[in-house]
Amino acid sequence: MNAPPVTPDGRYIVVRGRLWRRANPHLPEGERQKHVAALMAARRGVRSALSDGDTNALRAARAAVDAAKVALGERGPVWWPGEEDLNRHLARTTRYADWYARLEADD
């Protein structure tokens, strides 16, 4: 599986034409690993709660997923200077449009 393309400024990856915020690359490796482990455990909790039909556990697991993503910088305040966040926008409709068009042309 190929890694998704990363915008030139390193803020986003592109998946099926849509921008998704990357984890903060400035997190120390140990901290990043801790948050990734928490995210994976929370996702397993979501899967388990769904299969068990446990709405309280599902609510808690989804909150844990959100907390881990905020800690990683994928949600919540942006980890770069400024406030612009193009998360979930189509790459072709943003300031990355020219870069994305060249990327698509190279495929």
C-alpha positions in Angstrom: 0.0 0.0 0.0 1.4 3.4 -1.0 1.5 6.2 1.5 -1.0 9.0 0.7 0.5 12.2 -0.8 1.4 14.9 1.7 0.8 18.6 0.8 4.0 20.6 0.3 3.6 22.3 3.7 3.2 19.0 5.4 -0.2 19.9 7.0 -2.4 17.4 5.2 -2.5 14.1 3.4 -4.9 13.5 0.5 -7.2 10.5 0.4 -9.6 10.2 -2.5 -9.1 13.8 -3.4 -9.9 15.1 0.1 -7.5 16.8 2.6 -7.1 15.2 6.0 -5.1 16.9 8.7 -1.8 15.1 9.6 -0.7 14.4 13.1 1.7 17.0 14.4 5.1 16.0 13.2 6.7 18.0 16.0 5.5 15.7 18.7 8.3 13.7 20.4 8.3 10.1 19.2 7.5 8.7 22.6 4.5 11.0 23.0 3.3 10.2 19.5 3.5 6.5 20.1 1.6 6.9 23.4 -1.3 8.7 21.6 -1.3 6.3 18.7 -1.6 3.4 21.1 -4.5 5.2 22.9 -6.2 5.8 19.5 -5.9 2.1 18.5 -7.2 1.0 21.9 -10.1 3.4 21.6 -10.9 2.2 18.0 -11.0 -1.4 19.3 -13.3 -0.1 22.0 -15.6 1.3 19.4 -15.7 -2.0 17.5 -16.4 -3.9 20.6 -19.1 -1.6 21.8 -20.8 -1.7 18.4 -20.7 -5.5 18.3 -22.1 -5.7 21.9 -24.7 -3.0 21.3 -23.5 -1.1 24.3 -24.4 2.6 23.8 -22.6 3.8 26.9 -19.4 2.0 26.0 -19.7 3.3 22.5 -20.1 6.9 23.7 -17.0 6.5 25.9 -14.9 4.8 23.2 -15.8 7.5 20.6 -14.8 10.2 23.2 -11.5 8.4 23.7 -10.9 8.3 19.9 -11.6 12.1 19.7 -9.2 12.8 22.7 -6.4 10.8 21.0 -6.9 12.6 17.7 -6.9 15.9 19.4 -3.7 14.9 21.3 -2.1 13.9 18.0 -3.1 17.2 16.4 -5.5 15.7 13.8 -8.5 17.5 15.4 -8.9 20.5 17.6 -6.7 23.6 17.3 -4.3 23.5 14.4 -0.7 22.7 15.2 0.8 25.2 12.8 0.8 29.0 13.1 -2.5 30.6 12.0 -6.1 29.3 12.2 -6.9 28.1 8.7 -8.0 24.5 8.7 -8.9 22.9 5.4 -9.6 19.4 6.9 -12.0 17.4 4.8 -12.1 20.0 2.0 -11.6 18.8 -1.6 -8.0 19.4 -2.6 -9.1 20.7 -6.0 -11.1 23.6 -4.3 -8.4 24.8 -2.0 -5.1 26.7 -2.3 -3.6 23.2 -3.0 -5.5 22.9 -6.3 -2.5 23.5 -8.6 -0.3 21.1 -6.6 -3.0 18.5 -6.6 -3.6 18.9 -10.4 0.1 18.3 -11.1 0.0 15.3 -8.7 -3.0 13.8 -10.6 -1.4 14.5 -14.0 1.7 12.5 -12.9 -0.4 9.4 -12.1 
